[in-house]
Amino acid sequence: MLKIILPVSFATFLLDYSGWLIRMDGFLEPLMGAIHLPAMAALPLLAGLLTGIYGAIAAMSVLPFTVDQMTLIAVFLLIAHSLIQEGVVQHQSGCPAWMATSVRLVAAVLTVTMVGWMLGPETVQKSVGGPSAAPPAEFWPAMKGWAAAMGWLSLKIMIIITGLMIFMEMLKQYHLIEKVMRFIEPFLGLLGLDRQVGMLWMTAAVFGITYGGAVIVDETRDRRLPSEQLKPLHVSIGINHAIVEDPSLFLPLGIHPFWLWVPRLVAAMAFTHAYRLWQWTKKRRRPVTMRSAPVDGR
């Protein structure tokens, strides 16, 4: 965790201190403004898309975002993060990487746009400060402030992660995952999924795509599930996975739990049902080939 958080956070601190962030505002402002965010939000978004949740939080903790702005960044990144690594896992388990990545990016943009309007379209205009146009007078006091903030953030994340690891081990030790699976199976239809993919969904929901990747790939190859079942699964878990750990990581930033859990669950359900409807419509439009009638009774 610290191997990702500290370097990314320190690089963000140096960019902010040097004034480079303010120079990028003109180029990034229209793009970020479309999803109700200031230009400097591009840095944690890019860090999350490439390195994952930890890198994004490291960048977010250095920059002066409001709680609403951090909420929008969190909603986007909970849906679209670690795209290269997780795209490879999804590709190896039945869904083309380009499709999995495209769905997640589109879902992230649309969901953040909707949440942004719910929080208020002026979210992008709110500010508690911004990247400085000129470096502060003293580097070392600013450096000490960054180190203290990173130490406190790392401690809070460590406590959360340790608690989650204990919880996951208890689930495995007492075979509670199978019991939870039996309870969840009847509700898979609401998610737009078939019961045959229930265990795969549960694996991604609890352990995520990265940590549960080996199980997901092996199960997919062993059970030889059809594409009609696998692709809706990947649409769902691509948008909504690691439903305990990933949202919890944003809690130390003061984001309300509702925004961390509900929007991407709704987005996963909506996109999965939309994909199933598109599959059904495509199948209905497919021409049916008729066999020619036998001649002379043969």
Stockholm file with secondary structure:
# STOCKHOLM 1.0

chainA/1-298         MLKIILPVSFATFLLDYSGWLIRMDGFLEPLMGAIHLPAMAALPLLAGLLTGIYGAIAAMSVLPFTVDQMTLIAVFLLIAHSLIQEGVVQHQSGCPAWMATSVRLVAAVLTVTMVGWMLGPETVQKSVGGPSAAPPAEFWPAMKGWAAAMGWLSLKIMIIITGLMIFMEMLKQYHLIEKVMRFIEPFLGLLGLDRQVGMLWMTAAVFGITYGGAVIVDETRDRRLPSEQLKPLHVSIGINHAIVEDPSLFLPLGIHPFWLWVPRLVAAMAFTHAYRLWQWTKKRRRPVTMRSAPVDGR
#=GR chainA/1-298 SS CHHHHHHHHHHHHHHHHHTHHHHTHHHHHHHHHTTTCCGGGHHHHHHHHHHCHHHHHHHHHHSCCCHHHHHHHHHHHHHSCSHHHHHHHHHHTTSCHHHHHHHHHHHHHHHHHHHHHHHCGGGGGCCSCCCCSSCCSCHHHHHHHHHHHHHHHHHHHHHHHHHHHHHHHHHHHTTHHHHHHHHHGGGGGGGTCCGGGHHHHHHHHHHHHHHTHHHHHHHHHHHTCCHHHHHHHHHHHHHSCCTTHHHHHTGGGTCCHHHHHHHHHHHHHHHHHHHHHHHHHHHHHSCCCCCCCCSTTC
#=GC SS_cons         CHHHHHHHHHHHHHHHHHTHHHHTHHHHHHHHHTTTCCGGGHHHHHHHHHHCHHHHHHHHHHSCCCHHHHHHHHHHHHHSCSHHHHHHHHHHTTSCHHHHHHHHHHHHHHHHHHHHHHHCGGGGGCCSCCCCSSCCSCHHHHHHHHHHHHHHHHHHHHHHHHHHHHHHHHHHHTTHHHHHHHHHGGGGGGGTCCGGGHHHHHHHHHHHHHHTHHHHHHHHHHHTCCHHHHHHHHHHHHHSCCTTHHHHHTGGGTCCHHHHHHHHHHHHHHHHHHHHHHHHHHHHHSCCCCCCCCSTTC
//
